[in-house]
Amino acid sequence: MKKLFAALAAVAALSAQAAEELNVAATAVPHAEILEFLKPALAEQGVDLKVKVFTDYVQPNIQVAEKRLDANFFQHQPYLDEFNKGKGTELVSVTGVHIEPFGAYSSQHKSLDDLPNGATVVIPNDATNGGRALLLLDKAGVIGLKEGAGITATPKDIAENPKRIKIRELEAATLPRVLTQVDLALINTNYALEAKLNPTEDALVIEGSDSPYVNILVARADNKDSDAMQKLAKALHSDEVKQFINEKYQGAVVPVE
């Protein structure tokens, strides 16, 4: 009997050793929730997924670049491109996972037509999400951007401002907290969900499901093709994950094919 227990213990020890640890940074909603859902399936494949939750968009990239973490899951490609350019990092996309249609919210007004002259509007202060917010306002007719203004548009690119709205740029994570203090806030969906906002019901205007800003799994060139990373990438595209996203987020998060 002792020999049997010893043999079982040895097998368990070998299994534990065989599991490859994968440390992934994520923002709480929906990214960390999706990763937590995947843990059991990955464990069966020999991957011990560790999820570290962050509240900002900077440290997850820094810590992956410095090899303190293996990967992150929170951003879209335009943001990653700007980050690499500005910080001198060389992070890469492993796979696209889902879209989070970006929306504009108000606790004071029921429609964009109700915005008063001189309304205070807050947008994210990072280049790509700030530009994304301005493009949404442009598409909704609140402002008019200069011809050719794209994802990195800034308030200086506003050519038409019929209501003379005042644009303030704040850190993306703080926008839900100032919602009651401003006329309109353009909020990334992960932060909107954390603040218990329902993007498909509460947003006065929201991007369509054809939004080009696909959220991606990001790693380094030296580990993006590792066995554990590729197992995670494949799992993120499984039918089970797509079902989880569709049922839990009800259109606020849209899985990509």
C-alpha positions in Angstrom: 0.0 0.0 0.0 2.8 2.4 0.9 4.4 1.7 -2.5 1.1 2.5 -4.2 0.8 5.8 -2.4 4.4 6.6 -3.3 3.7 5.8 -6.9 0.6 8.0 -7.0 2.5 10.8 -5.3 5.2 10.5 -7.9 2.7 10.7 -10.7 1.1 13.8 -9.2 4.5 15.4 -8.8 5.3 14.8 -12.4 2.0 16.2 -13.5 2.5 19.3 -11.5 6.0 19.7 -13.0 4.6 19.2 -16.5 2.1 22.1 -16.1 3.6 25.2 -17.7 2.8 28.5 -15.9 1.6 31.3 -18.0 1.3 34.8 -16.4 -1.1 37.1 -18.1 -2.1 40.7 -17.3 -5.6 41.8 -17.9 -8.1 44.5 -17.0 -10.9 43.2 -14.7 -13.9 43.3 -17.1 -14.2 41.5 -19.5 -10.7 40.3 -20.0 -9.9 38.8 -16.6 -13.3 37.2 -16.5 -12.8 35.5 -19.8 -9.3 34.3 -18.8 -10.7 33.0 -15.5 -13.4 31.1 -17.4 -10.6 29.4 -19.4 -8.5 28.2 -16.5 -10.0 24.7 -16.1 -9.8 23.9 -19.8 -6.1 25.1 -20.0 -5.2 23.2 -16.9 -6.4 20.0 -18.7 -3.9 20.9 -21.4 -1.0 21.3 -19.0 -1.1 25.1 -18.7 -1.3 26.8 -15.3 -2.9 30.2 -16.2 -2.2 32.9 -13.7 -4.2 36.1 -14.2 -3.0 39.5 -12.8 -5.6 42.3 -12.8 -4.6 45.8 -13.7 -6.6 49.0 -13.7 -4.5 51.0 -16.2 -3.3 50.6 -19.8 0.4 51.2 -19.2 1.8 48.7 -16.7 0.5 45.6 -18.5 2.7 46.4 -21.5 5.7 47.5 -19.4 5.7 44.3 -17.4 5.4 42.1 -20.4 8.2 44.0 -22.2 10.4 43.6 -19.1 9.6 39.9 -18.9 7.9 40.1 -15.5 4.8 38.8 -17.2 4.3 36.6 -20.2 1.4 38.3 -22.0 -1.5 40.7 -21.6 -5.1 41.0 -22.7 -6.7 44.4 -22.7 -5.9 46.5 -25.7 -6.5 46.9 -29.5 -3.9 47.0 -32.2 -3.9 50.8 -32.7 -3.1 51.3 -29.0 -0.3 48.7 -29.1 1.2 50.4 -32.2 1.2 53.8 -30.5 2.6 52.3 -27.3 5.4 50.5 -29.1 6.3 53.7 -31.0 6.2 55.9 -27.9 7.9 53.6 -25.4 10.4 51.8 -27.8 8.9 48.4 -27.0 8.5 45.6 -29.5 5.4 43.8 -28.3 3.4 41.8 -30.8 -0.2 40.6 -31.3 -0.7 36.9 -30.8 -4.4 36.8 -31.8 -7.5 39.0 -32.0 -10.3 37.9 -29.5 -13.2 40.3 -29.3 -14.6 43.8 -30.0 -15.8 46.1 -27.3 -18.0 48.8 -29.1 -17.0 52.2 -27.7 -19.8 54.4 -26.3 -20.8 57.8 -25.1 -22.7 58.1 -21.8 -24.5 60.8 -19.8 -26.2 60.9 -16.4 -27.8 64.2 -17.3 -29.1 63.9 -20.8 -31.2 61.3 -22.7 -29.8 62.0 -26.1 -27.0 63.8 -27.9 -29.5 66.4 -29.1 -30.0 67.4 -25.5 -26.4 68.5 -25.1 -26.4 72.2 -24.2 -24.2 74.8 -25.7 -20.8 74.7 -24.0 -21.3 71.2 -22.7 -18.4 69.5 -21.0 -17.3 66.3 -22.7 -14.6 64.0 -21.4 -12.6 61.6 -23.5 -9.6 59.2 -22.8 -6.2 61.0 -22.7 -4.3 58.3 -24.6 -3.8 59.0 -28.3 -5.7 56.1 -29.9 -8.7 56.0 -27.6 -8.9 59.8 -27.5 -9.0 59.7 -31.3 -11.5 56.9 -31.3 -13.8 59.0 -29.1 -13.5 62.0 -31.4 -14.3 59.9 -34.4 -17.4 58.6 -32.7 -18.5 62.2 -31.9 -17.8 63.1 -35.5 -19.8 60.2 -36.9 -22.7 61.2 -34.5 -22.6 64.8 -35.8 -21.6 66.4 -32.5 -18.4 67.8 -34.0 -16.8 67.8 -37.4 -13.1 66.7 -37.7 -10.7 68.0 -40.3 -10.4 65.9 -43.4 -8.0 63.1 -43.0 -8.2 63.0 -39.2 -7.9 59.4 -38.0 -7.4 57.3 -35.0 -4.8 59.7 -33.5 -7.0 62.7 -33.9 -6.9 65.3 -31.1 -9.1 68.2 -30.1 -6.9 70.4 -32.3 -8.4 68.5 -35.3 -11.9 69.7 -34.6 -13.0 71.8 -37.6 -16.7 72.2 -36.7 -18.1 72.6 -33.2 -21.6 73.9 -33.5 -22.5 73.5 -29.8 -19.1 74.8 -28.7 -18.5 71.7 -26.5 -15.5 71.8 -24.2 -13.4 68.7 -24.5 -11.4 67.5 -21.5 -8.9 64.6 -21.7 -8.6 62.3 -18.7 -7.1 58.9 -17.9 -9.5 56.3 -19.3 -10.0 54.5 -16.0 -11.2 57.7 -14.3 -14.0 58.5 -16.8 -16.8 56.5 -15.1 -16.1 58.3 -11.8 -16.7 61.7 -13.3 -19.8 60.8 -15.3 -22.1 62.7 -12.9 -19.9 65.8 -13.1 -20.0 66.2 -16.9 -22.5 66.3 -19.7 -21.0 63.4 -21.7 -18.3 60.9 -21.1 -16.8 58.6 -23.8 -15.8 55.4 -22.0 -14.0 52.3 -23.0 -16.4 49.3 -22.6 -14.2 47.5 -20.1 -14.5 50.4 -17.7 -18.2 51.0 -18.5 -18.9 47.3 -17.6 -16.9 47.7 -14.3 -19.0 50.7 -13.5 -22.2 48.6 -14.0 -23.1 50.5 -17.2 -24.8 48.5 -19.9 -23.3 49.7 -23.2 -26.1 48.4 -25.4 -28.8 50.1 -23.3 -27.1 53.1 -21.5 -24.9 54.5 -24.3 -26.3 57.5 -26.1 -24.3 56.5 -29.1 -22.1 53.4 -29.6 -19.8 51.9 -32.3 -21.3 49.2 -34.4 -20.2 45.6 -34.2 -18.1 46.3 -37.2 -15.7 48.3 -35.1 -12.1 47.8 -36.2 -10.7 47.9 -32.7 -10.3 44.2 -32.0 -8.9 43.5 -28.5 -5.8 41.3 -28.8 -3.7 38.9 -26.8 -0.2 40.5 -26.7 3.2 38.9 -26.0 6.8 39.3 -27.0 8.4 38.0 -30.2 10.4 35.5 -28.1 7.4 33.8 -26.5 4.4 34.4 -28.8 4.9 31.0 -30.4 5.4 29.0 -27.2 3.2 25.9 -26.7 1.4 27.5 -23.7 0.7 30.8 -25.5 -0.7 29.0 -28.6 -2.9 26.9 -26.4 -4.3 30.0 -24.8 -4.8 31.7 -28.2 -6.7 28.6 -29.5 -8.8 28.4 -26.3 -9.8 32.1 -26.7 -11.4 31.2 -30.0 -13.2 28.1 -28.8 -17.0 27.8 -29.1 -17.2 27.7 -25.4 -15.6 31.1 -25.0 -17.7 32.6 -27.7 -20.8 31.3 -26.0 -19.6 32.6 -22.6 -19.0 36.1 -24.1 -22.3 36.2 -25.9 -24.3 35.1 -22.9 -22.5 37.1 -20.3 -22.1 40.5 -22.1 -25.2 40.5 -24.3 -23.7 42.4 -27.2 -21.5 44.7 -25.1 -18.6 42.4 -26.0 -18.6 40.7 -29.4 -16.3 37.7 -30.2 -14.4 37.8 -33.5 -14.3 34.8 -35.9 
